[in-house]
Amino acid sequence: MVEKVVNIPRLIANFPMPVANRSAYLERIDRECVSLESVRVLPVETRSGTLNGSPPVIDRLVGSVAVRNLAYEKSVTVRCTFDGWASYVNVRAVYARSERVVRREASSQSLVSLEFDVFEFSVNLPVRWRALRGDRPRVELAVRYDVDGKTFWDNNGGQNYELVGTLNASRQSRFRDDDHAVPCWTEFSGWNNVDTSCPYW
């Protein structure tokens, strides 16, 4: 078994964070009932060896989603793909907090109250996939909100939310020569609340 050192591209968001424009962010929650709030990639120290046969983790993709509070029972799912939607996984987001804001309605200029819940999600990314995707790995995601028998999507206006790799901010990691060339979804052992039951459209 041979180990070598490889450069692991860093993932950079290819879109402005929705929460950065607070007024547009609140308007989207009010109008569309769901909005990605923010997403970022946190570095995780690479562990030597493997755990239960899975590769070490290099990064964690974490983010938050805001949904309009239409009913108590609700479900928020973040759908991620690493291969241009040839395959995907659904990660169930978990409740984090509730917010209530008073905002001025654009059309009537009257003050209205908006109540929404914020959910958080976390996805661990292994070394193997990043090293084998070359210098331009890409992650795309969209958000699904199910409530009161209705489904709402936030897919960034049909473009999806995209994070792309750049070697300008890469790091080095050890990678085993005997690792498989194509990762399978069962290797993403760090993913919590994974579900593949609902379709993406």
N, C-alpha and C positions, 0 to 999 in steps of 0.2 A: 504494500500500500504506500503510495507516494503522495506527499502533500506539497503544494506549491502556493506561492503568494500571488494573488490576483488583485487588480484594481476594481473596486466596487463603485459604480456610479451612484451619485446621490440623486434622489428624487426631488424635483422642484415643481411646485404647483404652476400650471400653465394658465392660471386664471386668477383674477383678484378675489380675495376673500370676501364673500357676500356681506359679512358683518362689518367690514371696513366702511361701507356706505350705509350708515345706520337707517336713514330714512327710506332708502330703496329696499333695504333688508326687511324692515317692518311692513312696507307696502306689499312685498312679495308674500309674506306670511299671511297678511290680511286677504290678499286677492287669490293666491294659489294654495293657501292652507299649509304649505310646507316649504322650507328653504334650508339648504345647507348653511350652517353658520360659519364654520371654519374647519380646516384640516391641516395637519402638519405631520412631518416625519421626525420621530425621535430616535436618535442613535441608541442602540443597545449593544453592550459589549459582547463581542464574539466569544463564545465558550469553546474551549478545546474539547474534542470528542463530540459525541452525539448523545442524545437522550431518546431512548426507545427507538433507535434507528433513524431518527429525524435529524436533518442538518441543523447547525447552529443558526441562531437568529441574528440578523445584522441590523435591522431597523424595525420600528413599530409605527404604523400609520394610525394616527388617532384623529378624531374629529367630533364635531357636534352638529346636531340637526335641530331646528326649531319647527314645531308643528302647532297649528292653531288648535286651541282646546275646544273641540267640537263635541266630545263625549269623554267620559271617564275611561272606558275601555278603548285602548288604541294600540297599534303595533307599528313600529318604525324599523325598516330594513334598509341596509345599505348594500347595494349590489356592486361587486367589484369584478373586473376582468383584467387579466394579464396578457391576453393574446388576441385582442381586438374582437371580443365577444364570441370567439370559437368555443370558449367555455367560461364559466363564471361561478362565483359563490355568493350567497346572501349572508350577511352578518347582521344579526338582530341587535339593534341599539338598545341601550338601557336608560331608564329615566334618570335624569340628573337634577332638574329643578323646574320650578314654574315662575313665570314672569307676568306682570301686568303693567302695561304702559298706557298712558293717555297721549294720543297723537292728534294732529290736525289733519282732517281729511282733505285731500287735494282738490276734489271737485267742489265741495260745499264750504270748505274752510272751517267747518264745525269740529269741535273736540269730540273724539270717539275713544272708547276704551278697547284695548286689544289684550286678550289673555292667550298665552301660549306656553307650551311645555318644551323643554330642551332635553334631548336625548344624546347620549354619548356612545361612541363605538371605538373599537380598537382592533387592528389587524396586524399580526406579526409577519414579517417578510423574511424568508430564509436566504442564506448566502447563495445557495445553489441556483435558484431562479435568476438572481441578479447577475451572477457571473456569466451565465450562459446566454443571456439576452444581448450581450454586447454593450456598446457604449450608449445605446439609446433605449433602455428598457422603458416601458410605459405602463402606467396603471390608469384605468378609467373607472369611474364610479357614478352611480345615480342613486337617488333616494326614493323609497316608496313608503307611503303613509296610508295605513288602512284604519278606518274608523267608521262606526255606525253603518256598515255595509257599503261604504264608498272607498275608492282608492284614488290617491293623489300622488303624482310623481314630480320630482324636481330633477331634471336631467340637463340643467344649464341651457335651457332654451333649445333642446334637441342636440346639443353638442357634447353632452356629458362633461363631467369634471375630470380633467386629465392632469396627471403628474408624469413628468418625463425625466429621464436620467441625464445627468451631465457629469463628465469627467473633470470639470473644473473644480468640483467640490468632492472628489472621490476619496475613498480610504482604502487601505489594503486589508486583505483578509486571507486566511489560509483556506485552501480549497482542495479536496481530495480528487486525484485523477480517476479513481474508480467510481465516482458518483455518476448516476445515470444522466444521460444527455437531456432527457425531457422530464421535468418534475411532474408528479401527479398530485392531485388535490389532497390526498391523505397525508402528504408530507408537510402540509401547513398546520402542524400540530399546535402552534401557538394561537390559532384563531379561536375565538370564543363565540358561542351562540351561532354556529354556522348552520344555515338552512338552505336547501336547494329545491324547495317544493313549489315556489311561485315563479311564473314566467316573467320575462322582461319584455314589456312593450308599452 
